[in-house]
């Protein structure tokens, strides 16, 4: 199950740098995770200062 970034995202970019498979990219007002690429490792959630990445 892939992670999804909620509306709490503050677009800091910490998650994008942490993703080992480059599944995260900047979107319109918040970052987005490509569900087909995400390996559900949780690295993004562990570095997010506002807890925006959440397991679906």
Kinemage of the C-alpha trace (Angstrom):
@kinemage 1
@onewidth
@group {chain A} dominant
@subgroup {mainchain}
@vectorlist {calphas} color= white
{ca unk a 1} P 0.000 0.000 0.000
{ca unk a 2} L 1.427 3.349 -1.040
{ca unk a 3} L 1.753 6.496 1.015
{ca unk a 4} L -0.216 9.626 0.163
{ca unk a 5} L 0.591 13.227 1.109
{ca unk a 6} L -2.240 15.028 2.875
{ca unk a 7} L -3.221 18.684 2.646
{ca unk a 8} L -1.111 19.405 5.752
{ca unk a 9} L 1.950 19.456 3.444
{ca unk a 10} L 3.942 22.683 3.757
{ca unk a 11} L 6.062 21.983 0.638
{ca unk a 12} L 9.346 21.871 2.559
{ca unk a 13} L 10.804 19.126 0.322
{ca unk a 14} L 12.193 16.962 3.123
{ca unk a 15} L 10.244 13.930 1.927
{ca unk a 16} L 11.405 14.194 -1.689
{ca unk a 17} L 15.066 14.053 -0.699
{ca unk a 18} L 14.467 11.061 1.580
{ca unk a 19} L 12.576 8.832 -0.885
{ca unk a 20} L 14.852 5.944 -2.005
{ca unk a 21} L 12.885 5.348 -5.240
{ca unk a 22} L 12.208 8.966 -6.272
{ca unk a 23} L 8.433 8.529 -6.029
{ca unk a 24} L 7.881 12.040 -4.631
{ca unk a 25} L 7.702 15.222 -6.674
{ca unk a 26} L 6.542 18.799 -6.211
{ca unk a 27} L 2.904 19.299 -7.068
{ca unk a 28} L 0.530 22.228 -7.095
{ca unk a 29} L 0.805 23.589 -3.555
{ca unk a 30} L 2.019 20.320 -2.023
{ca unk a 31} L 4.212 17.336 -2.809
{ca unk a 32} L 2.772 14.211 -4.452
{ca unk a 33} L 3.669 10.533 -4.279
{ca unk a 34} L 3.450 8.276 -7.344
{ca unk a 35} L 1.560 5.272 -5.959
{ca unk a 36} L 2.950 2.959 -8.658
{ca unk a 37} L 6.538 3.771 -7.666
{ca unk a 38} L 6.133 4.003 -3.863
{ca unk a 39} L 7.512 0.953 -2.019
{ca unk a 40} L 5.724 1.760 1.268
{ca unk a 41} L 8.964 2.158 3.228
{ca unk a 42} L 7.813 5.129 5.314
{ca unk a 43} L 11.019 7.116 4.906
{ca unk a 44} L 9.029 10.169 3.868
{ca unk a 45} L 6.789 9.989 6.929
{ca unk a 46} L 9.760 9.754 9.271
{ca unk a 47} L 11.242 13.086 8.124
{ca unk a 48} L 8.105 15.177 7.571
{ca unk a 49} L 7.795 17.954 10.159
{ca unk a 50} L 3.984 18.055 9.906
{ca unk a 51} L 3.150 14.364 9.359
{ca unk a 52} L 1.702 14.877 5.882
{ca unk a 53} L 2.731 11.513 4.336
{ca unk a 54} L 0.259 8.880 5.489
{ca unk a 55} L -0.199 5.215 4.625
{ca unk a 56} L -3.360 4.624 2.618
